[in-house]
Amino acid sequence: MGSVTDLTNTSQFAAGLVAGLVAAAIVAGIALALDARARRFPLAGLAHASAALVALGVAGTAHQQIRPDAWGLVAVALAAVAGLVAQRFADPALVAMLLVPAGAAVLYDLRNLPDAWMAPVVAAAVVVGGALAGDFDLAQRHRALGPMLLAGTAFGIYSTVPDTEAARVLVGVALPFMALAMAWPVPLLGSGGAAATVTIWLLLAARDGATRPGAVIGAIGCLGLFVWEPIGRRVAAQLLANRPPAIVERAAVIVAALIFDALVVFWAARVAGLHRDGATAALLLAPAAIVGAVAAVLFLAPPPSRADVRRESPTIGGAPPRPRH
């Protein structure tokens, strides 16, 4: 990894940033047109994933294509469809089951990686990580933490993989969505968008980190609070079942989330991910799990009911929800 200027002064970052700005503007415009202020708008993830694929195609050259290949694109599409189908059920186990075909496509796409364990590990991470990322986005929907943490994971992947061309694009695409979520906490990733985004991240990280196996594990760890918070939240819910969740101001929670996520991603990228041995890197991710569990205690909230999800899921072109009296 080079300096920040080594990142921002590249054509790949510029392509990602332009695509991200356009996609975020489209999401904001649609949300405004549908008067989404009274409910959340879970299409930012699909817009983010689409912008990333477009930017990856633009940033490549005739001699070096940095976008996923055909089977990778199939995996991304299957992940998006699986998440969209499960959007209304708020059940990460269901999302994970529906993501199995996407995981199989990832397994086939990465079949030629140098270490035999890489493809199945990354495929499993797509299935589990895609489901948990959607769960995180939904649980933290009133704070819009899902879009807000995209840039942290993208930068973590950039800072840990040996080949950084594609990761530069991912950082550029993510930044406008982070800015949009901080300014206006309405657009969400949605289950489909979260799953598609995780699939793109891990496909590229596996390809670009394959020469250093620890970097592949570190990139998985860079999912950060997207995976550790849902796990920790469930553990904390069992331990603190009789304690009502603390009421914390949104600004304070956002600051805490950014700090905790930065710690987790930094450890995964620059400590675990720099080891050549994959097993050692995996063991070094244990502290990240602990930090994620602590973060879950701060964010502890009752899981959303199906009625809540249906009420807050938008109907494109439909009428806004009736005001409550």
Kinemage of the C-alpha trace (Angstrom):
@kinemage 1
@onewidth
@group {chain A} dominant
@subgroup {mainchain}
@vectorlist {calphas} color= white
{ca met a 1} P 0.000 0.000 0.000
{ca gly a 2} L 1.275 3.442 -0.866
{ca ser a 3} L 0.398 6.835 0.528
{ca val a 4} L -3.027 8.437 0.291
{ca thr a 5} L -1.843 10.510 -2.679
{ca asp a 6} L -0.749 7.288 -4.394
{ca leu a 7} L -4.394 6.270 -4.132
{ca thr a 8} L -6.148 9.506 -5.032
{ca asn a 9} L -3.875 10.417 -7.949
{ca thr a 10} L -4.796 7.325 -9.950
{ca ser a 11} L -7.226 6.890 -12.834
{ca gln a 12} L -8.804 3.923 -11.056
{ca phe a 13} L -9.732 5.992 -7.998
{ca ala a 14} L -11.046 8.791 -10.227
{ca ala a 15} L -13.220 6.374 -12.202
{ca gly a 16} L -14.633 4.954 -8.985
{ca leu a 17} L -15.264 8.375 -7.489
{ca val a 18} L -17.137 9.637 -10.560
{ca ala a 19} L -19.252 6.481 -10.735
{ca gly a 20} L -19.952 6.689 -7.015
{ca leu a 21} L -20.967 10.350 -7.219
{ca val a 22} L -23.376 9.664 -10.080
{ca ala a 23} L -24.886 6.612 -8.385
{ca ala a 24} L -25.262 8.356 -5.009
{ca ala a 25} L -26.903 11.331 -6.701
{ca ile a 26} L -29.373 9.028 -8.472
{ca val a 27} L -30.210 7.295 -5.172
{ca ala a 28} L -30.754 10.639 -3.449
{ca gly a 29} L -32.909 11.898 -6.300
{ca ile a 30} L -35.135 8.803 -6.309
{ca ala a 31} L -35.462 8.896 -2.523
{ca leu a 32} L -36.490 12.555 -2.676
{ca ala a 33} L -38.962 11.888 -5.478
{ca leu a 34} L -40.579 9.100 -3.445
{ca asp a 35} L -40.562 11.233 -0.288
{ca ala a 36} L -38.569 8.557 1.530
{ca arg a 37} L -37.968 10.679 4.619
{ca ala a 38} L -40.695 8.836 6.538
{ca arg a 39} L -39.157 5.435 5.799
{ca arg a 40} L -35.845 3.913 4.784
{ca phe a 41} L -34.842 3.392 1.182
{ca pro a 42} L -32.898 0.120 0.734
{ca leu a 43} L -31.524 0.539 -2.781
{ca ala a 44} L -28.199 2.249 -2.099
{ca gly a 45} L -26.383 -1.090 -2.011
{ca leu a 46} L -27.532 -2.086 -5.497
{ca ala a 47} L -26.562 1.359 -6.784
{ca his a 48} L -23.161 1.026 -5.105
{ca ala a 49} L -22.532 -2.442 -6.542
{ca ser a 50} L -23.633 -1.340 -10.023
{ca ala a 51} L -21.395 1.727 -9.893
{ca ala a 52} L -18.463 -0.433 -8.802
{ca leu a 53} L -18.919 -2.816 -11.739
{ca val a 54} L -19.209 0.059 -14.216
{ca ala a 55} L -16.136 1.803 -12.798
{ca leu a 56} L -14.129 -1.428 -12.785
{ca gly a 57} L -14.965 -1.887 -16.456
{ca val a 58} L -14.036 1.694 -17.322
{ca ala a 59} L -10.811 1.661 -15.307
{ca gly a 60} L -9.524 -1.486 -16.976
{ca thr a 61} L -7.533 -1.544 -20.197
{ca ala a 62} L -7.281 -3.891 -23.149
{ca his a 63} L -4.244 -5.451 -21.495
{ca gln a 64} L -5.558 -5.558 -17.917
{ca gln a 65} L -9.212 -6.034 -17.095
{ca ile a 66} L -9.798 -5.485 -13.380
{ca arg a 67} L -13.536 -6.195 -13.232
{ca pro a 68} L -14.799 -9.668 -12.248
{ca asp a 69} L -14.974 -12.134 -15.133
{ca ala a 70} L -18.140 -13.816 -16.395
{ca trp a 71} L -18.620 -16.234 -13.503
{ca gly a 72} L -17.861 -13.466 -11.055
{ca leu a 73} L -20.609 -11.348 -12.588
{ca val a 74} L -22.976 -14.311 -12.331
{ca ala a 75} L -22.108 -14.586 -8.645
{ca val a 76} L -22.811 -10.888 -8.076
{ca ala a 77} L -26.162 -11.134 -9.870
{ca leu a 78} L -27.171 -14.235 -7.907
{ca ala a 79} L -26.216 -12.526 -4.645
{ca ala a 80} L -28.302 -9.464 -5.487
{ca val a 81} L -31.349 -11.561 -6.419
{ca ala a 82} L -31.038 -13.687 -3.277
{ca gly a 83} L -30.927 -10.633 -1.059
{ca leu a 84} L -33.852 -8.992 -2.823
{ca val a 85} L -35.986 -12.124 -2.457
{ca ala a 86} L -35.262 -12.266 1.281
{ca gln a 87} L -35.518 -8.489 1.815
{ca arg a 88} L -38.879 -8.599 3.570
{ca phe a 89} L -38.160 -11.419 6.001
{ca ala a 90} L -35.350 -9.942 8.132
{ca asp a 91} L -33.814 -13.403 8.520
{ca pro a 92} L -30.075 -13.715 7.830
{ca ala a 93} L -30.317 -17.510 7.877
{ca leu a 94} L -32.754 -17.361 4.964
{ca val a 95} L -30.502 -14.938 3.106
{ca ala a 96} L -27.533 -17.270 3.659
{ca met a 97} L -29.454 -20.223 2.237
{ca leu a 98} L -30.472 -18.207 -0.808
{ca leu a 99} L -26.851 -17.082 -1.251
{ca val a 100} L -25.569 -20.655 -1.685
{ca pro a 101} L -25.858 -20.482 -5.518
{ca ala a 102} L -23.822 -17.266 -5.463
{ca gly a 103} L -21.250 -19.022 -3.296
{ca ala a 104} L -21.122 -21.894 -5.786
{ca ala a 105} L -20.486 -19.430 -8.621
{ca val a 106} L -17.684 -17.854 -6.571
{ca leu a 107} L -16.223 -21.309 -5.919
{ca tyr a 108} L -16.140 -22.044 -9.633
{ca asp a 109} L -14.835 -18.596 -10.548
{ca leu a 110} L -11.887 -18.886 -8.141
{ca arg a 111} L -11.074 -22.526 -8.937
{ca asn a 112} L -7.629 -21.674 -10.339
{ca leu a 113} L -6.276 -19.823 -7.308
{ca pro a 114} L -2.875 -21.139 -6.172
{ca asp a 115} L -4.016 -22.493 -2.786
{ca ala a 116} L -6.828 -25.043 -2.775
{ca trp a 117} L -8.431 -23.657 0.398
{ca met a 118} L -8.911 -20.123 -0.927
{ca ala a 119} L -11.907 -20.683 -3.204
{ca pro a 120} L -14.073 -22.547 -0.638
{ca val a 121} L -13.158 -20.108 2.148
{ca val a 122} L -14.024 -17.082 0.038
{ca ala a 123} L -17.234 -18.736 -1.186
{ca ala a 124} L -18.276 -19.425 2.408
{ca ala a 125} L -17.403 -15.853 3.356
{ca val a 126} L -19.646 -14.560 0.555
{ca val a 127} L -22.581 -16.651 1.826
{ca val a 128} L -22.149 -15.812 5.506
{ca gly a 129} L -20.756 -12.308 5.099
{ca gly a 130} L -23.407 -11.294 2.576
{ca ala a 131} L -26.191 -12.397 4.920
{ca leu a 132} L -24.678 -10.738 7.992
{ca ala a 133} L -23.966 -7.473 6.145
{ca gly a 134} L -27.625 -7.224 5.192
{ca asp a 135} L -28.625 -7.948 8.777
{ca phe a 136} L -26.292 -5.221 10.035
{ca asp a 137} L -27.692 -2.728 7.557
{ca leu a 138} L -31.263 -3.498 8.600
{ca ala a 139} L -30.590 -3.502 12.347
{ca gln a 140} L -28.812 -0.145 12.112
{ca arg a 141} L -31.220 1.334 9.577
{ca his a 142} L -32.176 4.342 11.714
{ca arg a 143} L -28.507 5.352 11.795
{ca ala a 144} L -27.711 4.431 8.151
{ca leu a 145} L -24.495 2.786 9.300
{ca gly a 146} L -24.426 0.356 6.380
{ca pro a 147} L -23.585 2.884 3.644
{ca met a 148} L -21.447 4.808 6.094
{ca leu a 149} L -19.017 1.932 6.621
{ca leu a 150} L -18.525 1.033 2.951
{ca ala a 151} L -15.434 3.206 2.588
{ca gly a 152} L -13.716 1.679 5.619
{ca thr a 153} L -13.932 -1.856 4.255
{ca ala a 154} L -12.900 -0.749 0.760
{ca phe a 155} L -9.865 1.098 2.112
{ca gly a 156} L -8.971 -1.904 4.276
{ca ile a 157} L -8.972 -4.165 1.221
{ca tyr a 158} L -6.855 -1.616 -0.643
{ca ser a 159} L -4.362 -1.527 2.204
{ca thr a 160} L -3.929 -5.291 2.506
{ca val a 161} L -3.962 -6.832 -0.997
{ca pro a 162} L -0.685 -6.840 -2.960
{ca asp a 163} L -2.336 -5.759 -6.241
{ca thr a 164} L -4.346 -2.605 -5.622
{ca glu a 165} L -5.706 -1.511 -9.020
{ca ala a 166} L -9.256 -2.790 -8.451
{ca ala a 167} L -9.269 -1.804 -4.785
{ca arg a 168} L -8.586 1.816 -5.748
{ca val a 169} L -11.844 1.783 -7.686
{ca leu a 170} L -13.724 0.343 -4.699
{ca val a 171} L -12.508 3.136 -2.421
{ca gly a 172} L -13.561 5.813 -4.894
{ca val a 173} L -17.048 4.350 -5.344
{ca ala a 174} L -17.659 4.010 -1.611
{ca leu a 175} L -16.795 7.553 -0.526
{ca pro a 176} L -19.884 9.328 -1.975
{ca phe a 177} L -22.190 6.804 -0.327
{ca met a 178} L -20.491 7.377 2.998
{ca ala a 179} L -20.948 11.134 2.607
{ca leu a 180} L -24.595 10.735 1.612
{ca ala a 181} L -25.374 8.549 4.632
{ca met a 182} L -23.695 10.945 7.036
{ca ala a 183} L -25.605 13.914 5.623
{ca trp a 184} L -28.972 12.208 5.115
{ca pro a 185} L -29.598 8.872 6.905
{ca val a 186} L -32.327 7.590 4.589
{ca pro a 187} L -30.740 5.404 1.864
{ca leu a 188} L -29.814 1.903 3.034
{ca leu a 189} L -27.842 -0.875 1.397
{ca gly a 190} L -30.686 -3.399 1.483
{ca ser a 191} L -30.129 -7.157 1.656
{ca gly a 192} L -29.611 -7.477 -2.099
{ca gly a 193} L -27.181 -4.597 -2.301
{ca ala a 194} L -25.252 -5.717 0.773
{ca ala a 195} L -24.857 -9.239 -0.603
{ca ala a 196} L -23.808 -7.997 -4.048
{ca thr a 197} L -21.299 -5.577 -2.530
{ca val a 198} L -19.718 -8.244 -0.310
{ca thr a 199} L -19.453 -10.561 -3.317
{ca ile a 200} L -17.633 -7.924 -5.377
{ca trp a 201} L -15.288 -7.099 -2.498
{ca leu a 202} L -14.295 -10.695 -1.804
{ca leu a 203} L -14.006 -11.776 -5.439
{ca leu a 204} L -11.549 -8.978 -6.139
{ca ala a 205} L -9.704 -9.424 -2.838
{ca ala a 206} L -9.211 -13.138 -3.528
{ca arg a 207} L -7.902 -12.489 -7.020
{ca asp a 208} L -5.667 -9.569 -6.063
{ca gly a 209} L -4.449 -11.072 -2.778
{ca ala a 210} L -3.793 -14.614 -3.952
{ca thr a 211} L -0.013 -14.177 -4.013
{ca arg a 212} L -0.090 -13.599 -0.241
{ca pro a 213} L -2.687 -15.955 1.317
{ca gly a 214} L -2.859 -13.968 4.534
{ca ala a 215} L -4.120 -10.980 2.549
{ca val a 216} L -7.187 -12.961 1.473
{ca ile a 217} L -8.006 -13.710 5.121
{ca gly a 218} L -7.266 -10.111 6.063
{ca ala a 219} L -9.640 -8.867 3.351
{ca ile a 220} L -12.408 -11.065 4.759
{ca gly a 221} L -11.687 -9.566 8.182
{ca cys a 222} L -12.005 -6.104 6.618
{ca leu a 223} L -15.761 -6.671 6.463
{ca gly a 224} L -15.485 -5.327 9.997
{ca leu a 225} L -18.701 -4.505 11.814
{ca phe a 226} L -20.700 -5.770 8.853
{ca val a 227} L -20.073 -9.290 10.182
{ca trp a 228} L -18.910 -8.903 13.773
{ca glu a 229} L -21.726 -6.651 14.961
{ca pro a 230} L -24.586 -9.052 14.047
{ca ile a 231} L -22.780 -11.938 15.752
{ca gly a 232} L -21.919 -9.882 18.814
{ca arg a 233} L -25.420 -8.414 18.960
{ca arg a 234} L -26.959 -11.852 19.246
{ca val a 235} L -24.518 -12.930 21.935
{ca ala a 236} L -25.100 -9.706 23.839
{ca ala a 237} L -28.864 -10.115 23.503
{ca gln a 238} L -28.647 -13.442 25.312
{ca leu a 239} L -26.360 -12.126 28.023
{ca leu a 240} L -28.295 -8.885 28.532
{ca ala a 241} L -31.810 -10.144 27.831
{ca asn a 242} L -33.339 -8.390 30.839
{ca arg a 243} L -31.568 -5.068 30.360
{ca pro a 244} L -33.283 -2.482 28.160
{ca pro a 245} L -31.082 -1.045 25.410
{ca ala a 246} L -29.415 2.228 26.227
{ca ile a 247} L -30.659 5.318 24.431
{ca val a 248} L -27.680 6.937 22.757
{ca glu a 249} L -27.688 9.946 20.478
{ca arg a 250} L -27.197 9.077 16.807
{ca ala a 251} L -24.104 11.274 16.496
{ca ala a 252} L -22.407 9.487 19.385
{ca val a 253} L -23.248 6.077 17.933
{ca ile a 254} L -21.882 7.084 14.535
{ca val a 255} L -18.596 8.239 16.053
{ca ala a 256} L -18.332 5.025 18.066
{ca ala a 257} L -19.158 2.916 15.011
{ca leu a 258} L -16.529 4.624 12.882
{ca ile a 259} L -13.899 4.193 15.587
{ca phe a 260} L -14.709 0.534 16.283
{ca asp a 261} L -14.896 -0.296 12.585
{ca ala a 262} L -11.600 1.476 11.902
{ca leu a 263} L -9.941 -0.561 14.667
{ca val a 264} L -11.299 -3.838 13.335
{ca val a 265} L -10.416 -3.058 9.715
{ca phe a 266} L -6.942 -1.766 10.581
{ca trp a 267} L -6.168 -4.920 12.564
{ca ala a 268} L -7.457 -7.191 9.809
{ca ala a 269} L -5.679 -5.333 7.014
{ca arg a 270} L -2.364 -4.323 8.548
{ca val a 271} L -1.795 -7.024 11.162
{ca ala a 272} L -3.555 -10.221 10.067
{ca gly a 273} L -3.484 -9.458 6.355
{ca leu a 274} L 0.262 -8.873 6.131
{ca his a 275} L 1.105 -12.436 7.184
{ca arg a 276} L 1.873 -14.787 4.334
{ca asp a 277} L 0.367 -17.794 6.092
{ca gly a 278} L -3.422 -17.939 5.901
{ca ala a 279} L -3.871 -19.938 9.108
{ca thr a 280} L -1.841 -17.431 11.126
{ca ala a 281} L -3.834 -14.572 9.640
{ca ala a 282} L -7.090 -16.309 10.591
{ca leu a 283} L -5.962 -16.730 14.210
{ca leu a 284} L -5.005 -13.070 14.345
{ca leu a 285} L -8.576 -12.050 13.496
{ca ala a 286} L -9.755 -13.139 16.983
{ca pro a 287} L -9.221 -9.675 18.549
{ca ala a 288} L -11.392 -8.188 15.820
{ca ala a 289} L -14.240 -10.462 16.881
{ca ile a 290} L -13.919 -9.223 20.456
{ca val a 291} L -13.977 -5.590 19.362
{ca gly a 292} L -17.033 -6.299 17.223
{ca ala a 293} L -18.817 -7.894 20.167
{ca val a 294} L -18.095 -4.840 22.321
{ca ala a 295} L -19.472 -2.637 19.566
{ca ala a 296} L -22.634 -4.748 19.500
{ca val a 297} L -23.278 -3.958 23.156
{ca leu a 298} L -23.171 -0.253 22.318
{ca phe a 299} L -25.582 -0.697 19.422
{ca leu a 300} L -27.834 -3.260 21.118
{ca ala a 301} L -31.427 -2.954 19.915
{ca pro a 302} L -34.359 -5.340 19.483
{ca pro a 303} L -34.239 -7.125 16.116
{ca pro a 304} L -36.666 -5.715 13.562
{ca ser a 305} L -39.976 -7.521 13.229
{ca arg a 306} L -41.397 -8.550 9.887
{ca ala a 307} L -44.049 -5.891 10.237
{ca asp a 308} L -41.374 -3.242 10.700
{ca val a 309} L -39.523 -4.421 7.623
{ca arg a 310} L -42.663 -4.427 5.470
{ca arg a 311} L -43.646 -0.992 6.723
{ca glu a 312} L -40.205 0.484 5.977
{ca ser a 313} L -39.577 -1.298 2.680
{ca pro a 314} L -40.411 1.051 -0.187
{ca thr a 315} L -42.804 0.287 -2.995
{ca ile a 316} L -41.369 1.899 -6.097
{ca gly a 317} L -43.926 4.301 -7.420
{ca gly a 318} L -46.291 3.569 -4.558
{ca ala a 319} L -47.894 5.893 -2.068
{ca pro a 320} L -45.942 6.941 1.030
{ca pro a 321} L -46.912 5.341 4.341
{ca arg a 322} L -49.801 6.816 6.264
{ca pro a 323} L -48.752 9.113 9.104
{ca arg a 324} L -49.233 7.793 12.596
{ca his a 325} L -51.439 9.649 15.063
